[in-house]
């Protein structure tokens, strides 16, 4: 299916970000704007179809946190490749590559080095999966770190990048060509006017402060068999684990008579919620998915603007940081699915209180 810039690009205004005042909000991505899970996963799979020239190579897909973790997972699943995501979370004692994403709200990124050490001699190419590549600098940063680390390998590692959107200049693309880095994308974008569009936004939407008063979900459910994609993951096993998550949820939650379903992911944790949502769509439910995010974005009453309501939250992963969720609608049932290792109570309370403004039946599913 062909996509245009108009299909995949809505411009929002970042809050207090002097490096870049705009944020590209993709209505098909399932991050900020509620989306049909099946449609989101379909467009992610279409990215994999751009990579046919690498058929026969042993591939490792790297998805970028936080917005492209599900994109990378679906690309890897479609290609039957191994998968790992970058992360901003604490990885304990694991040795990591550290690099920066300069324009982002949370700039520091990590990729578990000890996992790459284990497989690097067995793969032919690393493909970075992103929602949007603007300048290409972030990916060059990590490629340079990797090339320096693995310079003694008998075979030089090959690299490519695949993204829903690409806004690189011709000069930036030429640097990639010179370094023999493959570039693939669904839609080419022109960023010239994005900052001006963001400047024109009227910051008059609805803002809800965080509410950390004690409240309970309709039920809190523990699901077993979690797979952590912050470590190198076999995607066949990952798909089976997500199917098991769906089966466990079906066994513990009655969806009879509940046509409209919202599934909320948490920060970097998106693909399992999208997978469960797609399975529910196949069963005849009307499902929407989106996720909490670290990004503070201004909201507006303007119908043409992508985001209208903002809920401030405490993170489920770190009680010291703020997160946000946007435009929560009204549904028959809401399923919050998280992999937070030790769920912060105030984070749970703030998220449940936000969801309960428009919804009565809210289940918290913790994938362990």
C-alpha positions as CSV (number, residue, x, y, z in Angstrom):
1,X,0.0,0.0,0.0
2,X,1.3,3.5,-0.9
3,X,1.5,6.1,1.9
4,X,2.0,9.9,1.7
5,X,3.5,12.4,4.0
6,X,-0.1,13.6,4.8
7,X,-1.0,10.0,5.9
8,X,1.9,9.6,8.3
9,X,2.9,13.1,9.5
10,X,1.1,15.4,12.0
11,X,3.2,18.2,13.6
12,X,2.9,18.9,17.3
13,X,4.7,21.4,19.5
14,X,7.3,20.1,22.0
15,X,7.2,21.6,25.4
16,X,10.4,23.5,26.4
17,X,12.7,21.8,23.9
18,X,15.1,24.4,22.5
19,X,16.9,21.9,20.3
20,X,13.8,21.2,18.2
21,X,10.4,22.8,18.8
22,X,8.4,20.3,16.8
23,X,7.6,16.6,17.1
24,X,6.4,14.5,14.2
25,X,3.4,12.6,15.4
26,X,2.5,9.6,13.3
27,X,-1.2,8.6,13.5
28,X,-0.4,5.1,12.3
29,X,2.3,4.3,14.8
30,X,0.3,3.6,18.0
31,X,2.4,5.8,20.3
32,X,0.6,9.1,20.9
33,X,-2.6,8.7,18.9
34,X,-4.9,5.7,19.4
35,X,-4.7,3.3,16.4
36,X,-6.0,0.0,15.2
37,X,-3.3,-2.5,16.2
38,X,-3.7,-4.5,13.0
39,X,-3.2,-1.4,10.9
40,X,-0.1,-0.4,12.9
41,X,1.5,-3.9,12.6
42,X,0.6,-4.0,8.9
43,X,2.6,-0.8,8.2
44,X,5.5,-2.0,10.3
45,X,5.5,-5.3,8.3
46,X,5.5,-3.4,5.1
47,X,8.9,-1.9,6.1
48,X,10.3,-5.4,6.1
49,X,9.2,-5.8,2.5
50,X,11.6,-3.0,1.6
51,X,14.5,-5.2,2.6
52,X,14.3,-8.0,0.1
53,X,17.8,-7.3,-1.2
54,X,19.2,-8.8,2.1
55,X,17.5,-12.1,1.6
56,X,20.0,-14.8,2.5
57,X,21.9,-12.6,5.0
58,X,21.9,-13.3,8.7
59,X,20.3,-10.1,10.1
60,X,20.0,-8.5,13.5
61,X,17.3,-5.8,13.8
62,X,17.8,-3.0,16.3
63,X,14.7,-1.0,17.3
64,X,15.1,2.4,18.8
65,X,13.5,3.3,22.1
66,X,11.1,4.5,22.9
67,X,8.9,5.1,19.8
68,X,10.3,2.4,17.4
69,X,10.5,-0.7,19.6
70,X,7.3,-2.2,18.2
71,X,8.4,-1.2,14.6
72,X,11.7,-3.1,15.0
73,X,10.0,-6.1,16.6
74,X,7.6,-6.5,13.7
75,X,10.3,-6.0,11.1
76,X,12.4,-8.7,12.8
77,X,9.4,-11.1,13.1
78,X,8.5,-10.6,9.4
79,X,12.1,-11.2,8.3
80,X,12.6,-14.1,10.8
81,X,15.6,-12.2,12.1
82,X,17.0,-11.7,15.6
83,X,15.9,-8.6,17.5
84,X,17.2,-6.2,20.2
85,X,16.0,-2.8,21.1
86,X,17.9,0.2,22.5
87,X,16.7,1.4,25.9
88,X,16.9,4.2,28.4
89,X,16.1,2.0,31.3
90,X,18.7,0.7,33.9
91,X,20.2,-2.5,32.6
92,X,21.9,-3.4,35.9
93,X,25.4,-4.8,35.5
94,X,25.1,-5.5,31.8
95,X,27.8,-4.0,29.7
96,X,26.3,-1.5,27.2
97,X,27.1,0.7,24.3
98,X,26.1,4.3,25.2
99,X,25.2,6.9,22.7
100,X,23.2,10.1,22.4
101,X,20.0,11.1,20.6
102,X,20.7,14.8,20.6
103,X,17.3,16.3,19.8
104,X,15.3,14.0,22.0
105,X,13.7,14.9,25.4
106,X,15.6,12.0,27.0
107,X,18.9,11.9,25.1
108,X,20.9,9.0,26.5
109,X,20.5,5.6,24.8
110,X,21.9,2.2,25.6
111,X,22.4,-1.0,23.7
112,X,23.5,-4.2,25.5
113,X,27.0,-4.8,24.3
114,X,27.6,-8.2,25.9
115,X,24.7,-9.6,23.8
116,X,26.2,-8.2,20.6
117,X,29.6,-9.6,21.6
118,X,28.0,-13.0,21.7
119,X,26.4,-12.9,18.2
120,X,28.4,-10.3,16.2
121,X,30.6,-12.9,14.5
122,X,27.5,-14.8,13.3
123,X,25.6,-12.0,11.6
124,X,26.1,-10.3,8.3
125,X,24.2,-7.1,8.8
126,X,22.7,-4.9,11.5
127,X,19.5,-3.0,10.4
128,X,18.4,-0.1,12.6
129,X,14.6,0.3,12.6
130,X,13.2,3.7,13.3
131,X,9.9,5.6,13.1
132,X,11.7,8.7,11.7
133,X,15.2,9.4,10.5
134,X,15.7,13.2,10.3
135,X,19.4,13.9,10.1
136,X,20.8,10.3,10.5
137,X,23.3,11.5,13.1
138,X,22.1,9.3,15.9
139,X,22.5,6.1,13.8
140,X,26.0,7.3,12.6
141,X,26.9,7.8,16.3
142,X,26.2,4.2,17.2
143,X,27.6,2.8,14.0
144,X,30.9,4.6,14.7
145,X,31.0,3.2,18.2
146,X,30.3,-0.4,16.9
147,X,32.9,-0.2,14.1
148,X,35.5,1.0,16.6
149,X,34.7,-1.8,19.0
150,X,34.6,-4.6,16.4
151,X,37.4,-3.5,14.1
152,X,39.3,-6.7,14.6
153,X,36.5,-8.9,13.1
154,X,37.6,-10.8,10.0
155,X,34.6,-9.5,8.1
156,X,33.5,-5.9,8.2
157,X,30.0,-5.5,9.6
158,X,27.4,-4.2,7.2
159,X,24.7,-1.7,8.3
160,X,21.4,-0.4,7.0
161,X,18.5,1.7,8.3
162,X,14.8,1.3,7.7
163,X,12.2,3.8,8.8
164,X,8.6,4.8,8.2
165,X,9.7,8.4,7.5
166,X,13.0,9.8,6.2
167,X,13.8,13.5,6.2
168,X,17.6,13.3,5.5
169,X,19.1,15.9,3.2
170,X,20.9,14.9,0.1
171,X,24.2,15.7,1.8
172,X,23.3,13.4,4.7
173,X,22.3,10.6,2.3
174,X,25.6,11.0,0.4
175,X,27.5,10.4,3.7
176,X,25.5,7.1,4.1
177,X,26.2,6.1,0.5
178,X,29.9,6.8,1.0
179,X,29.9,4.6,4.1
180,X,27.9,1.9,2.2
181,X,25.0,2.1,4.7
182,X,21.7,1.1,3.1
183,X,18.8,3.5,3.6
184,X,15.2,2.4,3.2
185,X,11.9,4.1,4.0
186,X,8.2,4.3,3.2
187,X,7.8,8.1,2.9
188,X,10.3,10.9,2.2
189,X,9.6,14.0,4.2
190,X,10.6,17.7,3.9
191,X,11.2,19.3,7.3
192,X,11.6,22.8,6.1
193,X,8.3,24.1,7.5
194,X,7.8,21.8,10.5
195,X,9.2,24.3,13.0
196,X,7.0,27.1,11.6
197,X,3.9,24.8,11.9
198,X,4.8,24.0,15.5
199,X,5.3,27.7,16.3
200,X,1.8,28.5,15.1
201,X,0.1,25.9,17.4
202,X,-2.1,27.5,20.1
203,X,-1.4,25.9,23.5
204,X,-5.0,25.8,24.7
205,X,-5.7,22.1,25.1
206,X,-6.8,20.3,28.3
207,X,-4.0,19.5,30.8
208,X,-4.5,17.1,33.7
209,X,-2.0,17.2,36.5
210,X,-0.9,13.9,37.9
211,X,-3.2,12.3,40.6
212,X,-1.4,9.8,42.7
213,X,-4.3,9.2,45.2
214,X,-4.6,5.5,46.0
215,X,-7.0,3.8,43.5
216,X,-7.4,0.2,42.3
217,X,-7.8,-1.5,39.0
218,X,-10.9,-3.6,38.3
219,X,-8.3,-6.4,38.7
220,X,-4.5,-6.7,38.6
221,X,-3.3,-9.8,36.7
222,X,0.1,-11.4,36.5
223,X,0.9,-13.0,33.2
224,X,3.9,-15.3,33.0
225,X,6.5,-15.9,30.3
226,X,7.7,-12.3,29.6
227,X,10.5,-11.8,27.0
228,X,12.7,-8.8,27.5
229,X,13.6,-7.4,24.0
230,X,16.3,-5.2,25.6
231,X,18.3,-8.3,25.3
232,X,18.8,-10.2,22.0
233,X,15.6,-12.1,21.2
234,X,14.7,-15.0,19.0
235,X,11.6,-13.7,17.3
236,X,9.9,-17.1,16.9
237,X,10.1,-17.5,20.7
238,X,8.9,-13.9,21.1
239,X,5.9,-14.4,18.9
240,X,5.0,-17.6,20.9
241,X,5.4,-15.7,24.2
242,X,3.0,-12.9,23.0
243,X,0.5,-15.5,21.9
244,X,0.8,-17.0,25.4
245,X,0.2,-13.6,26.9
246,X,-3.0,-13.3,24.8
247,X,-4.1,-16.8,25.9
248,X,-3.5,-16.0,29.6
249,X,-5.4,-12.7,29.3
250,X,-8.4,-14.5,27.6
251,X,-8.5,-17.0,30.4
252,X,-8.6,-14.3,33.2
253,X,-10.7,-11.5,31.7
254,X,-14.2,-11.7,30.3
255,X,-14.6,-9.6,27.1
256,X,-18.2,-10.8,26.5
257,X,-20.3,-7.8,25.5
258,X,-17.4,-5.5,25.6
259,X,-17.0,-4.4,22.0
260,X,-14.8,-1.3,22.4
261,X,-11.4,-2.1,23.9
262,X,-8.4,0.1,24.7
263,X,-5.0,-1.4,25.2
264,X,-2.4,0.9,26.8
265,X,1.3,0.1,26.6
266,X,3.9,1.7,28.8
267,X,6.8,3.7,27.4
268,X,9.2,1.3,25.6
269,X,6.8,-1.6,26.0
270,X,4.6,-1.6,23.0
271,X,4.7,-4.6,20.8
272,X,3.0,-7.2,23.1
273,X,0.0,-4.8,23.5
274,X,-0.2,-4.3,19.8
275,X,-0.1,-8.1,19.3
276,X,-2.8,-8.8,21.8
277,X,-4.9,-6.0,20.3
278,X,-4.6,-7.5,16.8
279,X,-5.7,-10.8,18.2
280,X,-8.8,-9.2,19.8
281,X,-9.6,-7.5,16.5
282,X,-9.5,-10.9,14.8
283,X,-12.1,-11.9,17.4
284,X,-14.4,-9.1,16.3
285,X,-13.6,-6.4,18.9
286,X,-13.1,-2.7,18.0
287,X,-9.6,-2.1,19.5
288,X,-7.4,0.9,19.8
289,X,-3.8,1.0,21.1
290,X,-1.5,3.7,22.3
291,X,1.2,4.1,25.0
292,X,2.6,6.3,27.7
293,X,5.6,8.3,26.7
294,X,8.4,10.4,28.2
295,X,7.7,13.2,25.7
296,X,6.0,16.3,27.1
297,X,4.0,17.7,24.2
298,X,1.7,20.8,24.2
299,X,-1.9,20.2,23.3
300,X,-4.5,22.3,21.5
301,X,-8.3,22.6,21.0
302,X,-7.7,23.0,17.3
303,X,-9.2,20.0,15.5
304,X,-6.4,20.0,13.0
305,X,-3.8,19.7,15.7
306,X,-3.0,16.0,16.5
307,X,-3.3,16.0,20.3
308,X,-5.9,17.6,22.5
309,X,-5.7,16.3,26.1
310,X,-2.6,15.6,28.1
311,X,-2.4,13.6,31.3
312,X,0.8,13.9,33.4
313,X,1.8,10.7,35.2
314,X,4.5,9.1,37.3
315,X,6.5,6.5,35.4
316,X,5.8,2.8,36.3
317,X,9.5,2.2,35.8
318,X,11.0,5.1,37.8
319,X,8.9,7.1,40.4
320,X,11.3,10.1,39.9
321,X,10.4,10.8,36.3
322,X,7.3,12.2,34.7
323,X,5.6,10.5,31.8
324,X,2.5,11.4,29.8
325,X,-0.4,9.9,27.9
326,X,-2.6,11.7,25.4
327,X,-6.2,11.7,24.3
328,X,-7.7,8.8,26.3
329,X,-11.2,8.0,24.9
330,X,-14.1,6.1,26.4
331,X,-14.2,2.3,26.0
332,X,-16.1,-0.7,27.3
333,X,-12.9,-2.0,28.9
334,X,-9.3,-0.8,29.2
335,X,-6.3,-3.2,29.4
336,X,-3.1,-1.7,30.7
337,X,-0.2,-4.0,29.7
338,X,3.2,-3.4,31.2
339,X,6.6,-5.1,31.8
340,X,7.8,-2.7,34.5
341,X,9.9,-5.0,36.7
342,X,8.9,-3.5,40.1
343,X,5.8,-1.4,39.4
344,X,5.9,1.9,41.1
345,X,2.7,2.3,43.1
346,X,2.4,6.1,42.4
347,X,2.9,5.4,38.7
348,X,0.1,2.8,38.7
349,X,-2.2,5.2,40.7
350,X,-1.5,8.1,38.4
351,X,-2.2,6.0,35.2
352,X,-5.3,4.4,36.6
353,X,-6.7,7.8,37.8
354,X,-6.1,9.2,34.3
355,X,-7.8,6.3,32.5
356,X,-10.7,6.4,35.0
357,X,-11.7,9.9,34.0
358,X,-13.6,8.3,31.1
359,X,-13.5,4.6,31.8
360,X,-14.9,2.4,34.6
361,X,-13.5,-1.0,33.8
362,X,-9.7,-1.0,33.9
363,X,-7.5,-4.1,34.1
364,X,-3.7,-3.9,34.9
365,X,-1.8,-6.8,33.3
366,X,1.8,-7.2,34.4
367,X,3.8,-9.4,32.1
368,X,6.5,-11.1,34.3
